[in-house]
């Protein structure tokens, strides 16, 4: 039997309609316009009464996937909270520490997962696993990449290397 984490349960609204439960994940180090587009879409899909659960990669997962330095979990979480409030006016969301690419999305009671082109295949695999486990698949909302001035996608790695800033403006 699959255990459903309590922190993702949202009661039905007064109208009897289910409020959207939306999953979105990432490392969110050096938060840039691509991250903001992903997060903005997650909150749009959730609507006023829904819940967004941000799966933030653990330190181990974040550093195992990269050769560049990555800020620690607590720093990334603090920055994420600050940026969401400053840029999107959002202060209500839930966070889970992500230890693998699937997180709780393979078993928790979500409705939607918001992904980038890079993580779209992971969302497809999540849905395959959910179906195999007798759960309904998630609606997958895929955003497009935010492009820098040079028409290459904005990424934290490019920012770290000093190629572009957080908005995709060329720095070199």
C-alpha positions in Angstrom: 0.0 0.0 0.0 1.3 3.4 -0.9 1.7 5.9 1.8 0.4 9.4 1.0 2.2 12.2 2.9 -0.2 14.2 5.0 1.4 17.5 3.9 0.1 17.1 0.4 -3.6 16.5 1.3 -5.9 19.4 0.5 -9.6 19.1 1.4 -12.3 19.6 -1.2 -13.5 23.2 -1.6 -16.9 24.3 -0.4 -18.3 23.9 -3.9 -17.4 20.3 -4.0 -14.7 20.8 -6.6 -11.3 19.5 -5.9 -8.7 22.2 -5.5 -5.7 21.7 -7.7 -2.6 20.2 -6.2 0.4 21.1 -8.3 3.9 19.7 -8.1 7.0 21.5 -9.4 10.6 20.7 -8.7 14.1 21.8 -9.2 17.4 22.9 -7.6 16.5 26.6 -7.9 20.1 27.8 -7.4 20.8 31.2 -8.9 17.1 31.7 -9.6 16.6 33.1 -13.1 13.8 34.0 -15.5 13.4 30.3 -16.5 12.8 29.3 -12.9 10.3 32.2 -12.5 8.4 31.1 -15.6 8.2 27.5 -14.3 7.1 28.6 -10.8 4.6 31.3 -12.2 3.0 28.6 -14.3 2.7 26.3 -11.3 0.9 29.0 -9.2 -1.3 29.9 -12.2 -2.4 26.3 -12.7 -3.1 25.9 -8.9 -5.3 29.0 -8.8 -6.2 30.9 -5.7 -7.5 27.8 -3.8 -5.0 25.3 -5.0 -1.7 24.2 -3.5 1.8 24.2 -5.0 4.3 21.8 -3.6 7.9 22.7 -4.6 10.2 19.8 -4.5 13.6 21.3 -3.8 16.6 19.1 -4.5 18.6 17.9 -1.5 22.2 19.0 -1.2 23.3 15.5 -2.2 21.1 15.4 -5.3 22.0 19.0 -6.3 25.7 18.5 -6.1 25.8 15.0 -7.6 24.3 16.3 -10.9 26.7 19.2 -11.3 30.4 20.1 -11.4 29.8 23.7 -10.4 29.2 24.8 -6.8 25.6 24.8 -5.6 24.3 26.6 -2.6 23.1 24.5 0.3 19.4 23.5 0.7 18.6 26.1 3.4 20.1 28.9 1.4 18.3 27.9 -1.7 15.0 27.6 0.2 15.5 31.0 1.8 16.2 32.5 -1.6 13.2 30.7 -3.2 10.9 32.1 -0.5 12.3 35.6 -1.0 12.1 35.6 -4.8 8.5 34.1 -4.8 7.4 36.9 -2.5 9.2 39.7 -4.4 8.6 38.6 -7.9 5.2 36.7 -7.8 3.7 38.0 -4.5 3.5 34.4 -3.3 4.1 33.3 0.3 1.9 30.2 0.5 3.4 27.0 -0.8 4.7 23.8 0.5 8.2 22.4 0.2 9.5 18.9 0.2 13.2 17.8 0.0 13.8 16.0 -3.3 16.1 13.0 -2.9 15.5 11.5 -6.4 14.0 12.7 -9.7 10.5 11.4 -8.9 10.0 12.6 -5.3 6.5 12.1 -3.9 4.9 12.7 -7.4 4.9 8.9 -8.0 2.6 8.3 -5.1 1.1 11.5 -3.6 -2.3 12.8 -4.5 -1.3 15.5 -7.0 -3.4 16.6 -10.0 -0.8 18.4 -12.1 3.0 18.5 -12.6 4.6 21.6 -14.2 7.9 20.9 -16.0 10.4 22.3 -18.4 11.4 20.6 -21.7 14.4 19.2 -19.7 12.2 17.5 -17.1 9.3 16.5 -19.4 10.6 12.9 -19.8 10.7 12.5 -16.0 7.1 13.6 -15.8 6.2 10.9 -18.4 8.1 8.3 -16.3 6.2 9.5 -13.2 2.9 8.9 -15.0 4.0 5.5 -16.1 4.8 4.6 -12.5 1.6 6.0 -11.2 -0.4 4.0 -13.7 1.5 0.8 -12.8 0.7 1.5 -9.1 -3.0 2.0 -9.8 -3.0 5.8 -9.5 -4.4 8.3 -12.0 -1.8 10.0 -14.1 -1.0 13.7 -13.5 -1.8 16.4 -16.1 1.6 17.5 -17.4 2.0 21.2 -18.1 5.2 21.8 -20.0 6.5 25.3 -20.4 9.1 26.3 -23.0 12.6 27.5 -22.1 13.2 31.2 -21.5 15.9 32.2 -23.9 18.8 34.6 -23.4 19.7 37.3 -25.8 21.8 34.8 -27.8 18.7 32.6 -28.3 20.2 29.9 -26.0 18.3 28.9 -22.9 18.9 30.6 -19.7 20.5 28.3 -17.1 22.1 28.7 -13.7 25.3 27.2 -15.2 25.5 29.9 -17.8 24.9 32.5 -15.0 27.6 30.9 -12.8 30.1 31.0 -15.8 29.4 34.7 -16.2 28.0 34.3 -19.7 24.5 35.8 -18.9 22.7 37.4 -16.0 19.5 36.1 -14.4 17.4 37.7 -17.1 19.4 36.3 -20.1 21.3 39.5 -20.8 24.8 38.7 -22.3 27.6 39.5 -19.9 30.6 38.7 -22.1 
